[in-house]
Amino acid sequence: MAPEEIDQSRDRIAETLSGRTLLITGGTGFVGKVLIEKILRCLDVKKIYVLVRPKKGKSPTERRAALFADPLFELAKKTRGDDVVKRVEFVSGDIAAPGLALSTSDRQKLAAEAEFIFHCAATIRFDMDLKPAVLLNVRGTKLMLELAKECKRLLNFVHLSTAYCHLNERVLYEKAYQPPADPDSIIKSCELMSNEAVNSIAPKLLEEWPNSYAFTKALGEALVQDQVGKIPLIILRPSIIMPVLKEPIPGWTDNINGPMGLLIAAGKGVLRTMYCKGEAYADYVPVDIVVNVMLCSACDRIVLKNSNRVFYNVTSSAEYKLTFQELVDIGRQTVYNKIPLNGVFWYPDGTMQRSRWVHNLAFFFYQWVPAVVVDILLVCLGYKPVLKRVQRRILKGYEVFEYYANRQWDFDNEGSFKARKLMTERERELYKVDGDGVCYEDYFYDCVKAARLYILHETDDTIPAAKRHMKVMYCVDKICKTLIMLGFIYLIWKFFLSLIFGF
């Protein structure tokens, strides 16, 4: 059927997923939470199984209660009723464990009922040791594929990869790429060797790869590629996943990873220099757009009948480019004038440096020295030192950021552009998959406001005080800079006087 002949009021995603049983891994993570919320609020699925492991002494039941206590789910419960969460059942398991740590009865239940599998579980720690990263990102994916093969009613296996897992490719196309090593051999080696032994050979294994995350995500993707034609599957490659753009809560996030961590650190005045070129750009995608693409692409094979697409690059820079300088400028104006953070350490007035030497010098004088001085004062006053620890974390963040910020990748998602044209008007309304109409200033405002509330626990009634404090810190910043400049001029004047008059 040609697109113009389709009833534009139809929601074929809802029709396809109605009454279906879903299995989600990584359901308590950032993407997983937003995916579950969207399904509960907009779709009438029969059941959602979420594979989770006991964590920090909490059982799956306790983790389920904690998940649905999150403000993220308030809209779903308000519009669909509190009972809507009863469709979600937590199943005890562990992606990193042999056999997924599933009981026999749970495995049989999932194999008999699961129709769509969304595999979102992965470690996103860039500094994780190689062995645990392999067991989770690579072996965990292999074990999920084995479970998928047992599922008698499987309609699609959706694997969440990353657009930054083939870093040797200057332009990433929607196609398969060779992995950096044989995934099965790497799995076997990590199973047989101790963590210390794997760490000793990790530099050789990683070689040109900057971290264990990119390396293991590439291996995990290769395992999924190998199953093309054996089970129905698709591979999604989102770029840097950002907070919610539109729904259910604009700006919502549950972490300070990536750009949001940098924005908060800069907004607090503890990050004042970055080593990167202002005209360079990265690729960002809001999490709700990622989730919408997941749902739409999962149904492509069924809705379009003849769709054999496997790879979906969920990226934005082919349409919209936001340079680092533009990002900094918008973020600066947001925390200066609109919605500052509470208790800023110093007026947030950092800069980007094109020279690593200048950046290192700026880090030492503008971040490390003040942190040492303040921590000494805190100890003298009977408090615990905190800023040196913060600066060490920032330094580790620099290691990740600088690799990606000082290299350039582009992403071809021509197939995704074509797929959008096949959506009905109703589907485009319910499942936003593009950046049309986005106002960056409004989006940054929403991100900072949500970060204040949900990450930093700074309520809106503290904003007026935060604005007053920002004005004070602006004056302090200008006074200190003026005194330093006058002191510098005085020293130069004294130096010349000594040369001319000998005193």
Disulfide bonds with the S-S distance in Angstrom:
none
